[in-house]
Amino acid sequence: MDYLQMLKEQPQEKLALVEDSEAYTYARLVQEAQELRAALAYSEPAVFIHEDSIARQLVRFLAYSGTRTVPIIATEVSRTQQFDVGAIPEAACMGVMTSGSTGKSKLLWRSYHSWADFFPEQNRIFGVDAETVIFCQGSLAFTGNLNIYMGVLAAGGTLIVTQRFRPRHWLELMAEHGVNAIYLIPSKLLLLPKFMREQNTRVRSIISGSQSMGRVEADKLLEVFPEAEITLYYGASELNYITYIKDSEMTDDRTLIGRAFAGVQVSVVDEEIFIDTPYHVESISLPFSLKDRGRLDAEGRLHFLGRTDDILSVNGRKVSAVKVSRALMDLPDVEEAAVLVVHVDDADVLTAFVGAVQEYSKQQLVKLLRAGLEDYELPKQFIFLSELPHNESGKVNKAALKRLLG
């Protein structure tokens, strides 16, 4: 069984994917992938897919899936990096790449069953079925996108997609194709209400991950999508989905990321999160740690407290980058924030990058932040940007921020 065979089992005349104005039925996807598979030379153990079009990425992925050459959809970061593919596990049907937000991407190998066996459960939680017409944006190099695509296609649903970063275009596609579900990271989702003049009552499911979301953000979305149920998940390239939370359970505590998916076990030892799941990449030992910090509350729900490398050393004091970033994002008109430590004149300078509608003065920010931060946690430098740099997963690209500082 491979993903191309999975598509062959769907109603072939049904619309499978629309990328901007280009439409593909299941039959067209299958035919193009089969023709490409027949023409390919399988001399290499693995191949990097560098297509810019989402549809072409998908067709090439399907063509190689299940053959003796393993497909890897390349990230932007990976295009400029050299990779030694090394030994490929026998069960591998694809290579997936981490985002490389702080440096070099990691190449991981995944079996067909590590995703496909979980599609029924994730589709149940996300409200995905054969009637789903879902909008998604961005490259399939972001593992979250590729997984959702294959999960929707496994259910016989329809994908409405674009690479363009234009919220007005997104809304036009949603209206044109009667979209009833949306998959976007929170920062992209929260752009939609700014461009909507009326409520959308067609959308029944909103799926999101990779970033935090709380009650305030959920309410903003529900004002314009009143019939939607929002599901925020916590997951990882290495492990697939880990926990989820519905909008009805969200609170003002943005650290809350919910309960474990069926079949997944979560434990916390000294604030380090460990995961035991059958839906993992090849060649890792369980329970597995992503080097994320968290805690379990009295109801068994997980709270995300940041990565272990998000604890910064600032002149001998430990500072949580997550805590400082969230304090900034709690301020009016601040949409995104990230903090780094810069070494200047034998001293550490905590530097904040702020994506905001309006610029605050340094004095204003320090005064506002004192309510929730200790003096040693206050950034000494603030850099305002119209938009923080991101990678395919939507995470802030810290390597790019470092380059901005020279």
Backbone hydrogen bonds, N-H to C=O, Kabsch-Sander energy under -0.5 kcal/mol:
donor,donor_aa,acceptor,acceptor_aa,energy
6,M,2,D,-2.0
7,L,3,Y,-1.7
8,K,4,L,-1.6
9,E,5,Q,-1.0
9,E,6,M,-0.5
10,Q,7,L,-1.5
14,K,11,P,-1.4
16,A,24,Y,-2.4
17,L,24,Y,-2.4
18,V,159,L,-2.5
19,E,22,E,-2.7
20,D,18,V,-0.7
20,D,161,V,-1.8
21,S,19,E,-0.7
22,E,19,E,-2.4
23,A,21,S,-0.6
24,Y,17,L,-3.1
26,Y,14,K,-2.2
27,A,12,Q,-2.3
29,L,25,T,-2.2
30,V,26,Y,-2.6
31,Q,27,A,-2.8
32,E,28,R,-2.7
33,A,29,L,-2.2
34,Q,30,V,-2.7
35,E,31,Q,-2.6
36,L,32,E,-2.1
37,R,33,A,-2.6
38,A,34,Q,-2.2
39,A,35,E,-1.1
40,L,36,L,-1.1
42,Y,40,L,-0.6
43,S,41,A,-0.8
47,V,70,V,-2.3
49,I,72,I,-3.3
50,H,48,F,-0.6
57,Q,53,S,-2.2
58,L,54,I,-2.5
59,V,55,A,-2.7
60,R,56,R,-2.3
61,F,57,Q,-2.4
62,L,58,L,-2.7
63,A,59,V,-2.3
64,Y,60,R,-2.1
65,S,61,F,-2.2
67,T,64,Y,-2.5
70,V,45,P,-2.5
70,V,68,R,-0.5
72,I,47,V,-2.1
73,I,95,G,-0.6
74,A,49,I,-2.2
74,A,72,I,-0.7
79,R,75,T,-1.1
79,R,76,E,-0.6
80,T,77,V,-1.2
81,Q,78,S,-1.5
85,V,83,F,-0.9
92,A,89,P,-1.5
93,C,110,R,-2.9
94,M,110,R,-1.4
95,G,71,P,-2.9
96,V,108,L,-2.8
98,T,106,K,-2.1
103,G,100,G,-0.6
108,L,96,V,-3.2
108,L,106,K,-0.5
110,R,94,M,-2.5
112,Y,91,A,-0.6
115,W,112,Y,-1.2
116,A,112,Y,-2.5
117,D,113,H,-1.5
118,F,115,W,-1.7
119,F,115,W,-0.8
119,F,116,A,-0.8
122,Q,118,F,-2.5
123,N,119,F,-2.7
124,R,120,P,-1.5
125,I,121,E,-2.2
126,F,122,Q,-2.7
127,G,123,N,-0.9
128,V,123,N,-2.6
132,T,129,D,-1.8
134,I,158,T,-2.6
135,F,181,A,-2.3
136,C,160,I,-2.2
137,Q,183,Y,-0.6
138,G,162,T,-2.4
142,F,139,S,-1.0
143,T,141,A,-0.8
145,N,142,F,-1.0
146,L,142,F,-1.8
147,N,143,T,-2.6
148,I,144,G,-2.1
149,Y,145,N,-2.7
150,M,146,L,-2.3
151,G,147,N,-2.5
152,V,148,I,-2.7
153,L,149,Y,-2.6
154,A,150,M,-2.1
155,A,151,G,-1.1
156,G,152,V,-0.5
156,G,153,L,-0.8
157,G,152,V,-2.7
158,T,132,T,-2.8
159,L,16,A,-2.7
160,I,134,I,-3.2
161,V,18,V,-3.2
161,V,159,L,-0.5
162,T,136,C,-1.0
166,R,164,R,-1.1
169,H,166,R,-0.7
170,W,166,R,-2.1
171,L,167,P,-2.3
172,E,168,R,-1.9
173,L,169,H,-2.4
174,M,170,W,-2.3
175,A,171,L,-2.3
176,E,172,E,-2.5
177,H,173,L,-2.0
178,G,174,M,-0.5
178,G,175,A,-0.7
179,V,174,M,-2.2
180,N,133,V,-2.4
181,A,133,V,-1.4
182,I,205,S,-2.0
183,Y,135,F,-2.9
184,L,207,I,-1.5
188,K,185,I,-1.0
189,L,185,I,-2.5
190,L,186,P,-2.6
191,L,188,K,-1.4
192,L,188,K,-0.6
192,L,189,L,-1.5
194,K,191,L,-0.8
195,F,191,L,-0.5
195,F,192,L,-1.9
196,M,192,L,-0.6
196,M,193,P,-0.7
200,N,224,V,-3.4
201,T,199,Q,-0.6
204,R,180,N,-2.9
205,S,180,N,-1.3
206,I,229,E,-2.5
207,I,182,I,-3.2
208,S,231,T,-2.3
210,S,233,Y,-0.5
215,R,251,T,-2.7
218,A,214,G,-2.4
219,D,215,R,-2.6
220,K,216,V,-1.7
221,L,217,E,-1.7
222,L,218,A,-2.5
223,E,219,D,-1.5
224,V,220,K,-0.7
224,V,221,L,-0.8
225,F,221,L,-2.2
228,A,225,F,-1.8
229,E,204,R,-1.9
231,T,206,I,-3.0
232,L,245,I,-2.7
233,Y,208,S,-2.7
233,Y,231,T,-0.5
234,Y,243,T,-2.6
236,A,240,N,-1.8
239,L,236,A,-0.6
240,N,236,A,-2.6
242,I,234,Y,-2.7
243,T,234,Y,-1.6
244,Y,259,R,-2.2
245,I,232,L,-2.2
247,D,230,I,-1.7
249,E,246,K,-1.8
250,M,246,K,-0.7
250,M,247,D,-0.7
254,R,252,D,-1.0
256,L,253,D,-1.4
257,I,302,L,-2.9
258,G,302,L,-0.7
259,R,244,Y,-1.8
261,F,242,I,-2.1
264,V,261,F,-2.1
265,Q,276,D,-2.7
267,S,274,F,-2.4
269,V,272,E,-2.4
272,E,269,V,-1.9
273,I,271,E,-0.5
273,I,292,D,-2.5
274,F,267,S,-3.2
275,I,288,F,-2.6
276,D,265,Q,-2.5
280,H,278,P,-0.8
281,V,238,E,-2.4
282,E,109,W,-3.4
284,I,281,V,-0.5
288,F,275,I,-3.1
290,L,273,I,-0.6
293,R,306,G,-4.2
294,G,271,E,-1.7
295,R,303,H,-1.6
297,D,301,R,-2.4
300,G,297,D,-2.2
302,L,258,G,-3.1
303,H,295,R,-2.7
304,F,255,T,-3.2
305,L,293,R,-3.1
305,L,303,H,-0.5
306,G,293,R,-0.6
308,T,291,K,-3.6
310,D,307,R,-1.9
311,I,308,T,-1.2
312,L,310,D,-0.9
312,L,319,V,-3.4
314,V,312,L,-0.7
314,V,317,R,-3.3
315,N,313,S,-0.6
317,R,314,V,-1.7
319,V,312,L,-2.9
321,A,310,D,-3.1
321,A,319,V,-0.7
324,V,320,S,-2.0
325,S,321,A,-2.5
326,R,322,V,-2.6
327,A,323,K,-1.9
328,L,324,V,-1.9
329,M,325,S,-2.4
330,D,326,R,-1.3
331,L,328,L,-1.7
334,V,331,L,-1.7
335,E,333,D,-0.7
335,E,355,G,-2.3
336,E,355,G,-1.8
338,A,353,F,-1.9
340,L,351,T,-2.4
342,V,340,L,-0.5
342,V,349,V,-2.6
344,V,342,V,-0.7
344,V,347,A,-3.0
347,A,344,V,-1.2
349,V,342,V,-3.3
350,L,348,D,-0.6
351,T,340,L,-3.3
351,T,349,V,-0.6
352,A,381,Q,-3.0
353,F,338,A,-3.6
354,V,352,A,-0.5
354,V,383,I,-2.9
355,G,336,E,-2.6
355,G,353,F,-0.5
356,A,354,V,-0.7
356,A,385,L,-0.8
357,V,333,D,-2.7
365,L,361,S,-2.3
366,V,362,K,-2.6
367,K,363,Q,-2.1
368,L,364,Q,-2.3
369,L,365,L,-2.8
370,R,366,V,-1.5
371,A,368,L,-0.9
372,G,369,L,-1.6
373,L,369,L,-1.7
377,E,374,E,-1.4
378,L,374,E,-0.6
378,L,375,D,-1.2
380,K,350,L,-2.4
381,Q,350,L,-1.5
383,I,352,A,-3.0
384,F,382,F,-0.5
385,L,354,V,-2.6
391,N,395,K,-1.8
394,G,391,N,-1.9
397,N,389,P,-2.7
398,K,101,S,-0.8
398,K,396,V,-1.2
399,A,101,S,-2.1
401,L,397,N,-1.6
402,K,398,K,-2.3
403,R,399,A,-1.7
404,L,400,A,-1.7
405,L,401,L,-1.1
406,G,403,R,-1.3
